[in-house]
Amino acid sequence: MFNEAWERFKDLLRQCPHYGFSELHQLDTFYNALNPNDQDALDFAVGGNFLDKIPRECLSIIE
């Protein structure tokens, strides 16, 4: 589920490569666009607050 949403999000980012958002900014934007239930699911998957994890760890959960 998150993988598909993440892929769609990355497709949007590829359409605007000149923006150059950092991985952290991308993850923050993606996470905050999710509904509360999906945010809770990601938080549960990492055993805490998703955004408190390092970007590589977050990406491994999503992908």
Secondary structure, DSSP 8 states (H G I E B T S, - for coil): -HHHHHHHHHHHHHT-GGG---HHHHHHHHHHHS-HHHHHHHHHHHTS-GGGS-HHHHHHHH-
